[in-house]
Amino acid sequence: MKRTQIAMAAVALVASSAALADVTVSGRFDYGYASDNKAGGGLTGIRGGNLAPNFLNVTGSEDLGGGMKGYFNWVNLVTNNGTLVNANANAGISTGAAGIKLGRVTDDFLTGVLAFDVTGGGNMGSAVSPILQFGATGAFHSNAIQLDASAAGVNFGATYIGQDSASALGFNTAGTDGVAGAYAGAKGDYSVKANTDVGGIRVGAAYASRSTAAASSTATANTLAAKSHQFIGVRTDLGSLTVNVNYMKLNTTTVTGANGSYPLADAVTATVGYYNYADSTTSANAGTLTSVGLKYSFSKSTLAFANYEKVTGGAAAMRGNVDNGANSTTARGIAIFGIAKSF
């Protein structure tokens, strides 16, 4: 081999190593036991994704200079039989104040609500439970363009679907533990969010427009049509106590509620949540969701958890990435405990 070829190969190897150094792998897994009093056994037993969906994330970034970077995200939810269900697959460019990404993204209405949820997106007792239950917006959208920006202390986000998604995925696709809320979107559907701090109180809002019947929720058989959804959230810290107050209008269903967290000790945190569902058009959607939980942190990445969630009426108990269908009892309770590990 000529010296020039050897030199070029060495340069390529160094460049490849540098690129690989910017790629990171992260994830989260939890496994534990659940006791579900739903008729027919519900989801009783040892399973994964009790507190929140298990996932594996691969991210890569490159410094483009001038405060800009290019990046990609590839996020897969992991079902109990080991199947990977894609949540995000996108590429983008960002600066310190704004960014744009193209591909499969997490809906901005959903993340707008998550900013006012002490569970951090865990579905058990989460503020996102009614969104996933009714399939109001879908959690993830393919063929989308997503923008984010911050200016004058206000954070903005917007998602626009540029082409109809290929297919919808219900709650319990046979053999795959279907991912709640992973519904197909229609071209022209969009969502926006914004939040800011006002005198030490965080306030935020989100809006979603759904132009066509994209899919149906197997949890409620609530067929999607041309609909709009609104959210308003307020967050404040009262000493060590964090409290969020939420209002959502998911088409005809109005959800009002609050959630909070409080550190009981250095490593122990308690969470609570209560949500009331009201619907003047579809009385079957009315109900309540109540949750209490405890988390014990062994470290920043390892914790033990215990949660209890009770639902009545038309509210569904979202647990991890599955619901297992509509409630068949007037009051349904689920108790879970387990261990979660992130990396």
C-alpha positions, 0 to 999 in steps of 0.5 A: 500500500502506498504511503498516501493510501496509508495516511488517508486510511489513518485520517479516515480512522481518526475521523471515524473515531471522532464521529463515534465519540459524539454518539451516545446510547441511553435508556430506561428500564423498569420491572416489577409486580402489578396487582390489577383488580380489573375483571378478568385479571387485567395486568396482574403479574410481573412485567416491564414498563410499569411506571413508564415505557421502557426505551432505548435511545441513540443520539448523535451530534456534531458541532457545526461552529458558530453555536450551531450543531447538527444531530439525530435521535433514534428512540425505541420503546421496548415492549415486554416481548422485546419488540422495538416500537419506534418513537422518534427517528429524526435529524435536525439543526439547532442553535442556542435559541432555536432548532428544527428537526424533520422525521418522527417526533414527539407531539408538542401538545403532549410535551406541553402537558408534560412540563406540568406533570410531576411524574416526568411522563410516567403514565402511572398517575400522569397528566398525560393519561387522558391524552393517551386514553382518548387518542387526542393527539397521538404521542408520536408523529411521522413525516413531521417538521418540528420547531422550537425556540426561546426568546424573552424568557418564553419557550415555544414549540410547534409540530406540523405533519407534512404527510399522512403517517403510514399506519396507526398503532393501538393500545394492545396490538396482538403480541406486541404490547401496543404503545399507548397513543402512537396514532397515525397523524394526517397531513395538515395536523399541527400542535403548538406549545408555550410556557414562561415564568411569571413572578416565580410561577410557571404558566403554559398553554398548548393547542392541537388541531386534528383535521381528519379521522386518523385512528381510534382508541381501542381503550374507549372506541373514541373515533377521531374526527376533525377536532381541536384540543386545548391545555392550560397549566400552572406550576408553583413551588411552595417551599419543597412542595411542587404543585401543578394545576391542569386544565384540558379540553380534549374535544368534548371531554374536559379534564381538570386536576392537580398533581404534586411532589414532596421530598419526604427524606433525602432519597424519598419523594412522594407524588400525588395526582387527581383528575376529574373527567367531565363530558356533556356529550358523551357521558361514558367518558366522565370519571376520575383518576386518583394516584399516589406514589413513592420513589426511593433513589439509590442513586441518580440512575437507580430507584425503587418505586411503588404506586397506586392508581384508582379510576372510576367511570370512563377514566382508564388506568394507563400503566407504562405503555399499555392500558389493556382496554376499557374499564369493566368495573365501576372502580378499578385499582392498580398497585405496582412496585418495582425497580427502575434503572436509567443509563 
